[in-house]
């Protein structure tokens, strides 16, 4: 599959970015991936190394001690980290998403307190989904209340990446006295506040991302840590949270797919059947499976960079990034399913060796998470299908807004 010249040039412009993050992944993150999975440990050392190199602040403006890079640099970073360790990449994506949301909607005081320390290793994350609404993670039943000197949060969140590990949580809940599910608010919640209780994360794959349940019981948040203006919560969700999350998520699964293909190709080139002195690579059926994966990966890479540059342009023009919601959702669907196909093919061509505990079975388990992560691919396809036939998405109300 040929890549258009302009996309080749765009990728070439970011080659130094790719080489920089790849070096860090190869020397620091990838060597820890097996232990992260086996022991289910949170990849704090990886996040600290990323912070020291400035990658945790990839989108933070230089004024707030970030690197001030663009969405393409972020997408490439998520992809390369995903190649080395999917758990670390998901933690990274949620962190960058949380700080980017503060960058877009926070005031100077919030940026001073929550963005500047990122360079020293401060880790943030989203805390949005609730068990009662399942995969409809944007829909909350919990509601903040207002006390004399604080907002009070009582909520049970079903999946929060970095639960119990993050330094702060970007918590989404209904506004005090909300009359509609679209009246939501976001709060920057210090992870040290009393009343925060994380649950256990013990999952099939991405075992290091600690995406477990978390409970907020009577958590008192100072008004200065309410994010955005009154009534702005839905905008923050649609144009602050979702776009950076979706481009990062798709990029992570692109990285997992590439890792599976590269490792499988290397294995079949070196595995020899001594009875006929043939490598696995000498069998046509093996080559065709790998070629199919390569074509799918090639379909993602120009799309990834194109979407990233469109996000940059929307931000530059001050236009709502929700304009790209459905293309980003499509990218997430395709990337997660390519990762599923790539890791399945890698298991197929490596036979019994791939089935054993190790790289190939780990990548296969990790890739399964992409299909379920919100919006799940079933829900996401429904959005796209409805848009094609002129039906409302029904995110908040039956029959649409």
Secondary structure, 3 states (H helix, E strand, C coil): CCCCHHHHHHHHHCHHHHHHHHHHHHHHHHHHHHHHHHHCCCCHHHHHHHHHCCHHHCCCCHHHCCCCCCHHHHHHHHHHHHHHCHHHHHHHHHHHHHHHHHHHHCCHHHHHHHCHHHHHCCCEEEECCEHHHCCCCCCCCCECEECCCCEEEEEEEEEECCCCCCCEEEEEEECCCCCCCCCEEEEEEECCCCCEEECCCCCCCCCCCCCEEEEEEEEEECHHHEECCCCCHHHHHHHHHHHHHHHHHHHHHHHHHHHHHHHHHHHHHHCEECCCCEEHHHCHHHHHHHHHHHHHHHHHHHHHHHHHHHHHHHHHHCCCHHHHHHHHHHHHHHHHHHHHHHHHHHHHHHHHHHHCCCHHHHHHHHHHHHHHCCCCHHHHHHHHHHHHCCCCCCCCCCCCC
